[in-house]
């Protein structure tokens, strides 16, 4: 085998390696997308379960969720205050903002106080 044959064989081996790396990166990207979709599906299921059963039914996890939601509400109020805006109306069930006069939450359907 001559020099050029060796060079050609080395180049082919390197190209095969590059093709494998590109394919692996593509597959990893597709896997990451599927995992993100899975997480979003779990989140949707969780929101529905909490909406239907109430957050209290989920024990420590529900208590942690309530704690986080209270912090979110406080932080949103703080931001509104800094911006000089009126406090945003927030659904007590799912913490989604709603417009004044709404009877039910547009996100979870909970009855809103008048």
C-alpha positions as CSV (number, residue, x, y, z in Angstrom):
1,X,0.0,0.0,0.0
2,X,1.3,3.4,-0.9
3,X,1.3,6.7,0.9
4,X,-1.9,7.9,-0.9
5,X,-3.7,4.6,-0.2
6,X,-2.8,5.0,3.5
7,X,-3.9,8.7,3.4
8,X,-7.2,7.7,1.7
9,X,-7.9,4.9,4.3
10,X,-7.1,7.3,7.2
11,X,-9.4,10.0,5.7
12,X,-12.2,7.4,5.3
13,X,-11.8,6.3,8.9
14,X,-11.9,9.9,10.1
15,X,-15.0,10.6,8.0
16,X,-16.7,7.6,9.4
17,X,-15.9,8.8,12.9
18,X,-17.3,12.3,12.1
19,X,-20.5,10.8,10.6
20,X,-21.0,8.7,13.8
21,X,-20.4,11.8,16.0
22,X,-22.9,13.8,13.9
23,X,-25.5,11.0,14.0
24,X,-25.0,10.6,17.8
25,X,-25.5,14.4,18.3
26,X,-28.6,14.3,16.2
27,X,-30.0,11.3,18.2
28,X,-29.1,13.0,21.5
29,X,-31.0,16.1,20.4
30,X,-34.0,14.1,19.5
31,X,-33.8,12.3,22.9
32,X,-33.6,15.7,24.7
33,X,-36.7,16.9,22.8
34,X,-38.6,13.7,23.8
35,X,-37.6,14.1,27.4
36,X,-38.7,17.8,27.4
37,X,-42.1,16.7,25.9
38,X,-42.4,14.0,28.6
39,X,-41.7,16.6,31.3
40,X,-44.4,18.9,29.8
41,X,-46.9,16.0,29.7
42,X,-46.1,15.2,33.4
43,X,-46.6,18.8,34.3
44,X,-50.0,18.9,32.5
45,X,-51.1,15.7,34.2
46,X,-50.0,17.2,37.6
47,X,-51.9,20.4,37.0
48,X,-55.0,18.5,36.1
49,X,-54.7,16.2,39.1
50,X,-54.2,19.1,41.5
51,X,-57.1,20.9,39.9
52,X,-59.4,17.9,40.2
53,X,-58.3,16.6,43.6
54,X,-57.0,19.7,45.4
55,X,-53.5,20.4,46.3
56,X,-54.0,19.2,49.9
57,X,-54.4,15.7,48.7
58,X,-50.7,15.5,47.7
59,X,-49.2,15.8,51.2
60,X,-45.7,17.2,51.4
61,X,-45.5,17.8,47.7
62,X,-48.7,19.7,47.8
63,X,-47.5,21.8,50.7
64,X,-44.3,22.5,48.8
65,X,-46.3,23.6,45.8
66,X,-48.4,25.9,47.9
67,X,-45.3,27.4,49.4
68,X,-43.8,28.0,46.0
69,X,-47.1,29.5,44.7
70,X,-47.2,31.9,47.6
71,X,-43.6,33.0,46.9
72,X,-44.5,33.5,43.2
73,X,-47.5,35.6,44.1
74,X,-45.4,37.7,46.5
75,X,-42.7,38.1,43.9
76,X,-45.3,39.1,41.2
77,X,-46.8,41.7,43.6
78,X,-43.3,43.0,44.3
79,X,-42.6,43.3,40.6
80,X,-45.9,45.1,40.0
81,X,-45.1,47.5,42.9
82,X,-41.7,48.2,41.5
83,X,-43.2,48.8,38.0
84,X,-46.0,51.0,39.6
85,X,-48.8,48.7,38.3
86,X,-51.9,47.6,40.0
87,X,-51.7,44.3,41.7
88,X,-52.5,41.5,39.3
89,X,-55.6,39.3,40.0
90,X,-54.4,35.7,40.5
91,X,-56.5,32.5,40.6
92,X,-56.1,31.1,44.1
93,X,-56.2,27.5,42.6
94,X,-53.7,27.5,39.8
95,X,-52.1,31.0,40.2
96,X,-52.9,32.1,36.7
97,X,-53.7,35.8,36.2
98,X,-57.3,36.7,35.3
99,X,-59.1,39.9,34.4
100,X,-61.3,41.8,36.7
101,X,-64.9,40.7,36.6
102,X,-64.2,37.1,35.6
103,X,-66.4,34.5,37.4
104,X,-64.2,31.5,36.6
105,X,-60.5,31.0,35.9
106,X,-59.8,30.6,32.2
107,X,-57.0,28.1,33.0
108,X,-58.4,25.7,35.6
109,X,-62.1,26.6,35.8
110,X,-62.1,27.4,39.5
111,X,-64.7,29.8,40.7
112,X,-63.2,33.2,41.5
113,X,-64.2,35.4,44.4
114,X,-66.2,38.5,43.5
